[in-house]
């Protein structure tokens, strides 16, 4: 599960590198198997990653992730806006289940910080 989580994190945060890797891997499969449909498959997968990569990562984390505690150590307002609101870049220290601390980062543009639940699924709605 950790490996899947790392792969989904990479694909959702590094879209350009993911496209390059998709073309290299599927291009290699095309070369080895002599079947062009592997290479053709790289185009829709690249497009889907651009639109759905973050949501797939968010779904996976909400489904299989474990809740933990974190302390935000840095909040930086960027010059970029989304829906007329400034985007914030955060750095945080997360306490893992084994008690160790790990530093991480996230942004207000990341779909992984959005709960993929409807209000009726919450016990208390504030």
PyMOL commands that set and color helices and strands:
alter all, ss='L'
color gray80, all
select helices_A, chain A and resi 2-13+15-33+37-64+111-113+119-121
alter helices_A, ss='H'
color red, helices_A
select strands_A, chain A and resi 69-82+85-95+101-107
alter strands_A, ss='S'
color yellow, strands_A
deselect
rebuild
show_as cartoon
